[in-house]
């Protein structure tokens, strides 16, 4: 079979067949009377073998070794090809993500594209200062797609950078809450914590609804951050969790401040005081817990809080007595 016929039937161009011949991968075993290359059936089978190995990602040099060296084992080469393919797929996936984010930003000119690319690269920098500056400039200069900000904030370990990213995300609007909600389902504790903290800083109804739902999350850390965020927005359902946080000394100062703010609403003041009293009677046996609950009662108006403080002024622990007595003195002076 002549080279043109082989090219048509195999799908390998005549030019490539000549290249194979120059490399010694396949040599036509016969010639016609006119001196033209003539491929035998064995030659054609070898061409198909070459193409099959190339389809796996082997270089022509590796193809030659595989066909000629009987001691050439495929296992190591296949493992290496698997690794290279995974790396290539990861690179392609990263490129696709970047292109989608640039498209979402809808830049009007190539200058805008370059600015977005620079910001995306800065958000992925190993330098915390660079990441923080990128977060700030994403609001003040070039808008970065919300997806990129969410990915960055869920992976950020530096507290200063994380704060800048949460601020930028709160300014961006859009799909932020919905994307962060996916982070609440992450198997990683830190990702869930970052997600709920970010949601708590987004001032819209969708974020509030997510915080409300997160009060029943299986992760207690998520529940606590959700309670702080929801309580700051005036959510009364956060009160039980906030009281537990005070008793258990978990962000107890922040929890007490939120309870104090909520107690400014007359309808909630007695409910909060009652909850603190119930926590005193059912599970605050430790003097330190009773002292923290007494401090929380200080800013809760009403007779329920006052009676609880009077009871605590007769507590068996001296530190609790001194705390309650001091608070009562201030309340009486007001």
N, C-alpha and C positions, 0 to 999 in steps of 0.2 A: 504494500500500500504506500503510495507516495505521500510526501509531507503535506500537500494540500488536502488530500483525502483524510489523513489523520487529524489535521486541524479541524476540519468540518465535523468529523464524527466524535472527536474527543472534547471539543470546546476549548482546546489549548491552541493559542495562536501559533502560526508558523514561526514567528519571531521568537516566541518563548521556547518552542521545540529546538530551534537552533541554539538558544541560550543553554538549554539543558545539555545539548550535545557538547557545547564548548566547555561546560563544567564536568563533563564525563558522567553525567547522571544517566543518560540513555544514548546509545549509539546505534544507528540503523545498521543492521547486520548485513544488509545486501545493497547492491547497486544495480540499477537497470543498465541496459546496454548503452544508454545515453549518458550514464554516469550520475543519474539522479538517485537521491536517497530512497531506499525502499525499506519500510518498516515491517517486521515480521509480527506474528501474533504475540510472541513473547515481548517484543519491544513495546507493543501497545499496552499489554498488561502492566509493564513496568511504568509506563506513563501514568496509567490510572493509579498505581501504587504511589507514585510521586505526588499526584494531586491529592490523594487521600491523606497523606502525611502532612502536606502543606495546609490542608483544611483544619488540622489540629493546632496549627500555629508554629510548626517546625520551620526553621530556616532551611534554605537549600543545603547548607553545609550539614545540618543535622539530618536532613533527609538522606544525603549521601552516606553518612555514617550508619544510619538505620538500615539501609539497603545493602551495604557492603561489608560491615563489620559484624560477624556472627556473635561476637562477645558484647556487643552494644545492647545493654539492657534498657528497656523502655521505662521501668518504674521510676527511676530518679528523674528522667526527663519529663515524664508525665506530671510528676509532683511539682516540678519547677514550672511547667506550663500552667498548672492549676493556680499556683501562686501568682504568676504574672497576669493571668486572666482576672483573678480577683482584684488585683491592684488596678488593672485597667478599667474594670467595671466600677470600682470605687471612684476612680478619677472621672469617669464619664458621668457617674451619678452626681458627683460634686459639680461638674460643669453644667449639667442639666439644671440642677437646683439654682446655680448662679444665674443662668440665662433666664429662668422663670422669674427670678426676683428682679432682675433688670427689666424684664418685660412688664412686670406688675407696677414698677415705678413709672412707666410710660415716659421715658426721657424724650425730650423734643429734639435733641441734637446729640451728636457723638460726644460732645464735651460733657453732657449730662451722664452719658454711659460711663465715661472714664471716671467721673467723680463718684458714681455709685460703686464702681469696681474698687476704687481706692478705699472707700468706706467699708465695704465688705471685707477687704483684706485687712484693714485696720482692726475690725471687730474680731478677727481671728488671730491677731498678733499675740506673741508670747509676752509682750510687755504690757503690764496692767495700765500704765499711764496712757499708752497708745489706745488701748481699748476704751478707756474712760473718755478720752477726747473724742473718739469716734462716736460714742454714745451721745455725747452732748451735741456734737455737730450734726448728728442725724436729724435733730429737730431744728436747729438754728440755720443750717445751710442746705444740705441735700437730704431730702426725705429717703430713709431706708425702708424697704418693704417690711411690713409687720412680721412676716414669717422669719426674717433674719434676726429681728430684735428678740422674738420669742425664743428662737434657738439659742441665741447668745445668752439671754438671761437665765435660761434653764441649765446652762452648762457653766455659768460664771461662779467661781469660788471666792474671788476677791470681793470683800464687802463694799468697798468704795465704788468699784466698777459696777457691781450688782445694783447699787442704789441709783447710779446714773442710768443704767439700762432700764430699771423699773420706771424711772421718771420719764425717759424717752418713750417708753411703751405706753405710759398713761397719756402722753400728749398725742400719740399717733392715732388713737381711735381704731375704727375698723374692726378687723377680725381678732384682735388681741385676746379678749376673754375666751372666745371659742377655742383658739389654739392653746391657750394656757390650760383650759379644762382638760385637754388631752394629757397634759403634764401631771394632773392630779391622779391619773391612772398609771403612772410610771411605776415599775417595780423598784426603782431607786428612791430611798427615803429623801435624799437631798434634792432630787428633782421635784418631788412632790412639795417639799417645803418651799422651794423657790417659786413654784407655780402659784401656791396660795398667797405667798407674800406679794407677788406681782399683781394678782387679781385684786388684792385688798387695796392697791393704790390706784386702781382704775375707777374713776368716778362716774359710773353709769349703771343703769338698772340691770343690765345683763351680768355685770360683775357682782352686784348685790345679790342677785338670784343664785349665782354660783357659790357665794359665801354662805348663803342660807342652806343650800344643799350640802355644803362641806361640813356643816355642824354634825352630821351623822356619818362622816367618813370613817373608814375602818382605822385610819392612822390618827392616833391621838394628837400628834404634832400638827397635822392638818386641821384638826378640829379646834385646837387652841388658837392657831393663827387666824382661822376663819372667825372665831368668836371675837378676837380683838378687832378685826376689820369690820365685822358686822356691827359690833357694839359701838364703834366709832361713828357709824352711820345711823345710830339710833335704833338698831335692831334688838328688841326686847328678848328674842329667843336666845340670844347669846349669854344672858345672865347666868344660868346654871353653870355653864362651862367657865365663865369668868370667876365665879365664886370658888369653884374647885381649883382654879389656877392660883388664887390667893392662898388657899389653905395648903396647897401642895408646893408652894414656893417656886412656881414655874412662871416666869415673867409676871410675878405677883404685883410689882409696882405698876406696870403698865395696865394690868387687869383691874387693879384698884382705881386707877385714874379713869378708866373707861366706865366703871361702875359709878364713880362719883358724878361723871358727866351725865350718865343716864338718869341718875337720881334727881337731877334738876327737873325732870318731868314728874309732877305730883303723882300721876297714875302709876309710876314705876318705883317711886321711893320706898313705899311700904313693901312692895314685892321683893325688892332687893334686900331690905332689912330683914324680912322674914326668911329669905334664903340664906343669909349670913348666919342668922340665929340657928336655923335648922342644921347648917353645916357645923356649928359649934357643938350641938348636942349629939349629932350622929357619928361624927368621924374626925374630930379635931382634938384627939386626946393629948397630943404633944403640946407642951407650953408654947413652943415657937409658932405653931399653927394658930393657937388661940390669940397670940400677940398680933399676928398679921391680920387676923379677922377683926380684932379690935381696932387696928389702925384703919382698916377698910371701912368700919362703921363710923369713923370720925366724920366723914363727909356725907353721911346719909342722914337726911333730916327726918324728924318724926319721933313719936314716942316709942315705937318698937325698937329703934336703934338705941335710944336713951336707956330703956329698961335693960337691954342686953349689956350695955356698957356698965350699968350699975351692978349687974350680976358679976361681970368680969372684974369689977373693982374689989370683989371679995374672993377672988380666985386664990387657989392654993399656991400658985407660982407668983413670986414677988415681982418679976419683970412684967407679967401680965397685969398685976394690980397697979403698978406704977403707970403703965401705958393707959389703962382704962381710966384711972383717976385723973391723969393729966388731960385726957380728951374731954372728960366730963367737966373739968374746970373751965376749959376753953368754951364748951357749949353753953355753960351757965353764964359766962361773961358776955356772950353775944346777945 
